[in-house]
């Protein structure tokens, strides 16, 4: 039930839903004062959420900072790669299709080839309501092999549907074989706080390696400060969904 409700809530709290709701309502209501308030509110939200400077400042403060390869002072036995990066909307299945989170995979490959990690545990079953039988860890493992990672160093965890379940299943696999200090958690920078909290909750806290950043270097150019950008709206949607996820996990005792 928690899994289904979290998916529904994730769509309902999207900024674009609030913005469209107010703008559409402004066309439907008949009271002039209410019509004006709804339109101004919707337009104001649109301008705020598409401001790249504001969205970037918030993302910079939320995301866990990057770890430079040159600054890593130890090597790890395991990279714990969290999935949530493939897509199936086109209906074709003769290859792996990635969304914007592909950095999780490519940077893990780089960690392995640089000798920073010896093995890779790919964690993730199906987080989709529409395709429960398609296991994302299988797809990501296939991509890792295509990128030159030997199959014998890859372990797949295909039972989990969310970050909380990933933490539990990863611990089941590694307990007795490794310790948290041997592991490096790899996931998107905006998702790292919730992920790390889930693993810490079950006493498997480990070092973090953030990838797939929403934020960029702070800039003060006119296009960043004043020109509306759809990318900023996307940043808000990802961040708000993550905040709701963190709150939900805290309330459920998962993080």
C-alpha positions, 0 to 999 in steps of 0.5 A, a space after each residue: 500500500 505504501 508503495 502505491 500511495 507513494 507513486 500516486 502522491 509523487 504525481 499529485 505534488 508536481 509543481 506543474 499540477 498546481 500551476 495548470 490547476 490554477 490557470 485552468 481554474 481561472 478560465 472556468 470560474 465566473 467570479 472576476 476577483 477569484 478568476 484574477 487571483 487564480 490567474 496571478 497565482 498560477 502565473 507567479 508560480 510559473 515564473 518562480 518555478 522556471 527561474 533557473 537561478 532560484 532552482 539551482 540555489 535550492 539544488 546546490 543546498 540539497 544535493 550531496 557534493 561531488 567526490 573527486 576521484 583524485 581526492 578518494 583516499 581509499 578503495 572499496 570492495 563493493 559499489 552499491 549501485 541503486 537503479 531507477 535509471 532505465 525506461 520502457 515507454 517506447 515498448 522496445 526491449 532489444 536494448 537498454 534505454 536510459 533516462 537522465 540518471 545514466 550517470 549512475 551506471 557510467 560513473 560506476 563503470 569508471 569507479 571499477 576501471 580506475 580500481 576504486 571498487 572491486 565488485 558491483 552490487 546492482 540493486 533494484 527490481 521493478 519500481 513501476 506499477 505498469 511493468 512489475 516483471 521487468 527487473 531493472 537490475 538485470 538491465 543495468 547489469 547488461 549495460 555494465 557488461 557491454 561497457 566492459 565490466 566482467 560478469 563475475 564481479 557483478 551481483 544483482 538484487 532484483 527484489 526491491 521496489 524502492 530505496 527502503 527495500 533496496 537497503 534491506 535487500 543489500 544488507 541481506 546479501 552482504 551481511 557476513 561477506 563485507 562490512 559497511 566500510 568496504 562499501 560505496 553507495 552510488 546514486 543521484 546527488 538529489 537522491 543521496 540523502 534519502 538513500 544514505 538515511 535508509 542504509 544508516 537506519 538499518 546500521 549499514 551506513 557507508 561512504 557516498 559517491 554522488 552522481 547525476 547532479 541537478 545543480 550547476 555552477 552558480 552563475 549570474 548571467 541574464 539568462 540564468 537570472 531572468 529568462 524562464 527555463 523548463 529545466 528549472 521546472 524539472 529541477 523543482 519537480 525532482 526536488 519536491 518529489 524527493 522531499 516528499 519521499 524523505 518526509 514519507 520515509 521519516 514518518 514510516 520509520 524507513 529513514 
